């Protein structure tokens, strides 16, 4: 997040003298920027660095949070081999489902304590990373995971975190976000805080090749949404902007290829980079209405987060274009669209249509009804959207009625 400094005082202000008309004007002062990022290890074969990385974090008995699909794909055995090569004694917890639930985090934390584990390693998609962050929060701060909804609610240090993503979109391996489902209320809670940025992120694009096709599509659209929302966020800054635009370009150029040629290493590496850069963008610039709304649908129906984003994003682009049209010119250009000389609102419309075509091509439904959302759900979804932290940085304010209309447009 950025903070703007006070304007620089004019030359000789207060002295009664006049600046030399031949001198250059003082440059505009750039806002201060605080940029959060973990240590990043990236590239084919980088999983082999996991043992060394965990040991550098002080691990002796690392706690590996993963899921059954990652075990079946063989990546957990590979990771355990690297950890044991580093003379570590890992403990595995795999009782995690998509959109991790509050009771799953509680159970994982109990196992972590019982086993006397130390460094926490997430291996998998965003659900595994979020669950691992939840375990770390409880280990360092106690209480219940739902106590930490909001921003910077954790005050005590947490155990070191190493995250190894197996998907190309969530950005959880570099972000300060943790999303957990409150099962009693059927809503997702957003937990934010600098402490949740992992210490080390290891991205090995080989892991992406075992993703199911639908997960590849969903996480790719999630990365695209991260890039778009971070770039237009009220908290955007020059460092985050660079990563956001790069991510948008990479997703638009390579997601289709990973769907049609899933074993192509070059495209997988580019999508891994897109996920990483989108994560760096949104953890520093935060997000917007698409995510605030998507969290509610995911909490209510346990629907795939990236798929919901793919449905909602074109509608939110059109909505936000009225508040910050010029930003959408740059986004549309990054997506490869011909926007030279176009007004921002027209560029935003081109981008919205482009996003919808991409979603069509990767098999995402055209409306929320296909995911199980009905007209009767709209008031409830809108009400909980207003409580989501991501809405605070959306570039255009949104009332309950406006959010309801966005949901109806997306049905």
Buried (B, 14 or more C-beta within 10 A) or exposed (E): BBEEEEEEEEEEEEEEEEEEEEEEEEEEEEEEBEBBBBBBBBBEEBBBBBBBBBBBBEBEBBBBBBBEBBBEBEBBEBBBEBBEEBEBEBBBBBBBEBBBBBEBBBBBBEBBEEBEBBBBBBBBBBBBBBBBBBBBBBBBBEEEBBBBBEBEBBEEEBBBBBBBBBBBBBBBBBBBBBBBBBBEEBBBBBBBBEBBBBBBBBBBBBBBBBBEEBBBBBBBBBBBBBBBBBBBBBBBBEBBBBBBBBBBBBBBBBBBBBBEEBEBEEBBBBBBBBBBBBBBBBBBBBBBBBBBBBBBBBBBBBBBBBBBBBBBBBBBBBBBBEEBBEBBBBBBBBBEBEBEEBBBBBBBBBBBBBBBEBBEEBBBBBEBEEBEBEEEBBEBBBBBBEBBBBBBBBBBEBEEEBBBBBBEBBB
